[in-house]
């Protein structure tokens, strides 16, 4: 799994097969300190994430193991919205309440 920051969305009027009806978001990968990297990807969203959310991602064949993505042509899937991250006794991220 990887951490990512949702930075945008993809609008696609035509999608192949089982991609129809699935939301696709643009995610910038984060490193272990939750700092942005130079890598990003279009990801199928299975948890109703939104712009600004820090999310958990699965890639490769694992991206097709959720109920929504079984047999879907995806290489990146958002599988969780992060509430907090800690390392040892230090909290490095805590989601702001909206």
N, C-alpha and C positions, 0 to 999 in steps of 0.2 A: 504494500500500500504506500501511497504517497500523499503528502499534504499539497493543497492547492488553494489559490485565491480566485474566486469567481470575478472576472473582469468584464464580462459581456455575454451577449447571447447571439445565437445564430438564427436567422430567419431563412427558412427553406420552404418554398411553396410545393416542391415535389421531393419526396423521399422514397427510397427503395424499400420494398417489402415491409418488414416489421418495424422499420424506423418511423413509419407513419404514426403520428400521435405522440411521439416522444420528444421532449424538450431537449435541446442541445445548447450547452453553455460553453463559453470560452474560459479556460482556467489557466492561470499562470502558476507553474510549479513553485513550491516553496522548499527551502532547505530545512534541516533539522532545527534551526533556530527561528523558523517561520519567516525567513527573509526571502524576498522574491528572487527568482533565478531568471536566466535568459530564455527558459523553455516554457512553452505554452502548448495547449492542445484543445481541440473541440471534444467535449465529453457529453455523453448521454446522462441526463439527470434523472435519478430514480428516487430522490428524496425531497423534491421541490425546493432546491436551493435557490438563492438569489444573489444578485450582484453585491459584492463586499463580504460574502460568507467565506469563511475558511472551511474547506471540505476535505474529506478523505476520498481518494481515488484508487480504483483498481485498473490495471491495464493488462494488455495481452489477452490470453484465453480466460483469465479470471474476470475480465470485464463482462463476459457473457454468462456469468453464473447466477445473476439475480433473476427473480421471477419475471421482471419486465424486459430483461435483455437476453433471455434464452433464445438462441438461434437468430440474434440480431447482429448485423454487420457493424460491430463497434470494437474499438481497440482501447477505449477509455470510458470508464463509467464512474459517476459520482455515487458513492455508497453511504455517505454520512456527512452531516453538518457538525463541525467541531464546536463544542461548548467551552472546553478548556484543555490546556496542555500544561503538564508540569514535568520538571526534570529534577529528581531529588526532592528537596523541600521547596524549590522555587517554581512558582507559577509563571510560565512564560507567555501564556495567552489565556484570557478569559473573555468570552463573548459579552458584549454590552447588551443589556436588556433593551428591547425596543418598545 
